[in-house]
Amino acid sequence: MVCQNVQRIEERILQACQRSGRSREEIILLGASKYADAEKIRQAYQCGVKVFGESRAQDFLKKLELLKDLPIDWHFIGRLQTNKVKYIIDKVSLIHSVDRPNLAEEINKRAEKIQKVQDVLIEVNVGGEETKGGVSPEELKNLFEYCLNLKNIRVLGLMAIPPYEEDPEKVRPYFIKLRKLKEMLEKDYGIKLPHLSMGMSNDFEVAVEEGATILRIGSALFS
């Protein structure tokens, strides 16, 4: 079942790439595995998904132990409390959800202790929703500058969780907004930001068309 899901998702990514003149190689399919057990993750890995993103530190550590025989590329994609950073810092290649200076500071401190430069994305609250994490678009530059001054953090781009819409077309403006914010930072700071983490099960094709490089897909993959 999971393999069929992977195949269907891959076909849809490919079609979206063709529509927008992009190469499939530009895009990472990340299995958003918050609600998937270790066995489901193992199946997805065997069907070709190599990158997985967890949202809760405690759950992540349990799954990591059960799947330690697989060379999975783990990302952390959920809201991250500062007191949980120490548990994940040596286990993930990318943290998607940096949204405040004290979190960036803690990641930097913990990374320095293990002599690592931690790759991160800054999460932007593109829909202005109070229930979601993310820095406001107005505060993005301040946070970006703050991160630039931390030597054990490397910002690789931006992430967003737009408001949920049944019609994926209604989400397009939020993806455009995130891409334009990334382009603004690149222009203003003369820096290349390779990643836009946007697009989930309901809207990932539109995200591909608007420049996503990491798709965080959960239910379409695991259900």
C-alpha positions as MATLAB code, in Angstrom:
seq = 'MVCQNVQRIEERILQACQRSGRSREEIILLGASKYADAEKIRQAYQCGVKVFGESRAQDFLKKLELLKDLPIDWHFIGRLQTNKVKYIIDKVSLIHSVDRPNLAEEINKRAEKIQKVQDVLIEVNVGGEETKGGVSPEELKNLFEYCLNLKNIRVLGLMAIPPYEEDPEKVRPYFIKLRKLKEMLEKDYGIKLPHLSMGMSNDFEVAVEEGATILRIGSALFS';
ca = [
       0.000    0.000    0.000;
       2.736    2.469    0.985;
       4.640    1.622   -2.208;
       1.557    2.406   -4.297;
       1.231    5.719   -2.485;
       4.889    6.553   -3.176;
       4.395    5.733   -6.849;
       1.297    7.927   -7.116;
       2.978   10.838   -5.345;
       6.057   10.518   -7.575;
       3.877   10.632  -10.698;
       2.136   13.766   -9.469;
       5.436   15.451   -8.571;
       6.783   14.635  -12.012;
       3.703   16.069  -13.744;
       3.938   19.249  -11.658;
       7.633   19.522  -12.574;
       6.805   19.156  -16.259;
       4.102   21.835  -16.032;
       6.503   24.280  -14.411;
       9.661   23.430  -16.352;
      11.489   22.036  -13.343;
      13.656   18.987  -12.841;
      12.504   16.227  -10.480;
      16.049   16.234   -9.035;
      15.425   19.679   -7.515;
      12.830   18.315   -5.101;
      13.125   16.269   -1.917;
      10.165   14.093   -0.990;
      10.101   14.088    2.798;
       7.887   11.606    4.618;
       6.160   13.592    7.364;
       6.023   10.674    9.764;
       4.421   12.199   12.883;
       1.457    9.800   12.704;
       3.321    6.859   11.137;
       4.748    4.025   13.192;
       8.232    2.636   12.651;
       6.968   -0.177   10.418;
       5.240    2.241    8.043;
       8.399    4.364    7.892;
      10.424    1.237    7.113;
       8.042    0.367    4.262;
       8.275    3.881    2.822;
      12.074    3.734    3.054;
      12.125    0.427    1.184;
       9.886    2.005   -1.477;
      12.367    4.807   -2.114;
      11.682    7.572    0.422;
      14.987    8.333    2.147;
      14.172   11.544    4.056;
      11.729   11.669    6.974;
      10.609   14.506    9.206;
       9.438   14.191   12.789;
       7.519   16.773   14.811;
       7.910   15.641   18.423;
      11.290   14.996   19.997;
      10.117   12.151   22.245;
       8.387   10.230   19.424;
      11.355   10.832   17.157;
      13.813    9.283   19.618;
      11.680    6.151   19.946;
      11.377    5.692   16.172;
      15.063    6.417   15.687;
      15.922    3.539   18.003;
      13.570    1.138   16.186;
      14.973    2.150   12.779;
      18.650    2.531   13.635;
      19.592   -0.116   11.055;
      18.431    2.216    8.241;
      20.567    5.165    7.074;
      17.579    7.527    7.120;
      18.145   11.254    6.613;
      16.109   12.686    9.501;
      14.761   16.233    9.606;
      12.896   17.943   12.440;
       9.812   19.724   11.109;
       7.637   20.485   14.154;
       7.576   23.273   16.694;
      10.746   22.903   18.715;
      11.040   23.781   22.388;
      14.439   25.039   23.454;
      14.720   22.336   26.147;
      14.375   19.601   23.493;
      17.182   20.823   21.218;
      19.862   18.852   23.064;
      18.070   15.561   22.343;
      17.948   15.981   18.568;
      20.945   18.144   17.631;
      23.252   15.232   16.795;
      20.541   13.230   15.023;
      18.982   15.500   12.380;
      20.483   17.025    9.259;
      17.974   19.881    8.970;
      15.682   21.717   11.407;
      12.771   23.335    9.536;
      11.172   25.325   12.339;
      13.446   28.080   13.644;
      11.090   30.946   14.450;
      12.606   32.947   17.319;
      16.018   34.183   18.480;
      16.205   32.136   21.689;
      15.646   28.909   19.732;
      18.347   29.874   17.222;
      20.654   30.682   20.141;
      20.031   27.305   21.795;
      20.593   25.389   18.535;
      23.816   27.324   18.009;
      25.013   26.601   21.562;
      24.236   22.881   21.373;
      25.752   22.557   17.894;
      28.936   24.285   19.040;
      29.285   21.758   21.875;
      29.427   18.880   19.403;
      31.445   20.854   16.815;
      28.664   20.857   14.280;
      27.238   23.526   12.002;
      23.493   22.858   12.098;
      21.543   23.487    8.913;
      18.204   25.177    9.573;
      15.241   26.761    7.842;
      13.393   29.761    9.210;
       9.678   29.109    9.583;
       7.481   31.988    8.426;
       3.851   32.354    9.490;
       2.613   33.371    6.036;
      -1.070   33.203    7.008;
      -0.766   35.185   10.242;
      -2.439   32.370   12.169;
      -2.146   32.621   15.941;
      -2.255   28.840   16.390;
       0.835   28.279   14.241;
       4.506   28.822   14.836;
       6.653   30.904   12.551;
       8.085   34.385   12.520;
       5.923   37.102   10.970;
       7.000   38.237    7.482;
       7.709   41.675    9.008;
      10.126   40.191   11.564;
      11.823   37.783    9.150;
      14.766   40.035    8.318;
      15.576   40.605   11.984;
      15.596   36.887   12.722;
      17.584   36.128    9.573;
      20.243   38.676   10.555;
      20.337   37.246   14.065;
      20.972   33.759   12.639;
      23.673   35.049   10.289;
      25.672   36.115   13.334;
      25.610   32.644   14.899;
      28.579   30.640   13.686;
      27.162   27.145   14.333;
      23.937   27.689   12.391;
      23.584   27.788    8.616;
      20.274   29.062    7.207;
      19.417   27.193    4.000;
      16.009   28.713    3.306;
      12.449   29.130    4.531;
       9.558   26.909    5.605;
       5.831   27.560    5.927;
       2.608   25.806    6.880;
      -0.067   27.880    5.115;
      -3.726   27.888    6.187;
      -5.487   24.688    5.150;
      -7.764   24.991    2.120;
      -9.738   22.263    0.363;
      -8.888   23.917   -2.939;
      -5.082   23.885   -3.388;
      -5.313   26.911   -5.690;
      -6.308   29.000   -2.684;
      -2.987   28.111   -1.068;
      -0.932   29.297   -4.068;
      -0.698   32.939   -2.880;
       0.966   31.783    0.352;
       3.553   29.759   -1.562;
       4.238   32.752   -3.811;
       4.641   34.922   -0.717;
       7.210   32.554    0.814;
       9.167   32.351   -2.426;
       9.236   36.143   -2.719;
      10.462   36.455    0.871;
      13.290   34.037    0.067;
      14.161   36.003   -3.070;
      14.158   39.240   -1.051;
      16.637   37.796    1.460;
      18.862   36.492   -1.340;
      18.890   39.894   -3.021;
      19.319   41.998    0.116;
      22.044   39.860    1.676;
      23.770   38.545   -1.464;
      23.304   34.986   -0.274;
      21.933   31.836   -1.914;
      19.152   30.041   -0.041;
      18.650   26.659   -1.710;
      15.503   25.502    0.096;
      11.800   26.248    0.264;
      10.056   23.706    2.498;
       6.395   24.015    1.547;
       3.625   21.794    0.276;
       1.852   18.972    2.068;
      -0.471   16.122    1.064;
      -3.287   18.403   -0.059;
      -1.365   21.015   -2.031;
       2.104   19.743   -2.940;
       1.638   20.034   -6.715;
       0.919   23.757   -6.445;
       3.954   24.056   -4.144;
       6.145   22.409   -6.801;
       4.843   24.873   -9.394;
       5.794   27.756   -7.084;
       9.336   26.595   -6.330;
       9.205   24.172   -3.400;
      12.361   22.105   -2.918;
      11.143   20.035    0.073;
       7.633   18.561    0.169;
       6.458   17.406    3.603;
       3.963   14.635    2.808;
       2.237   12.620    5.520;
      -1.312   11.340    4.985;
      -0.984   10.856    1.204;
       2.063    8.685    1.857;
       1.144    6.713    4.952;
      -2.650    6.301    4.892;
];
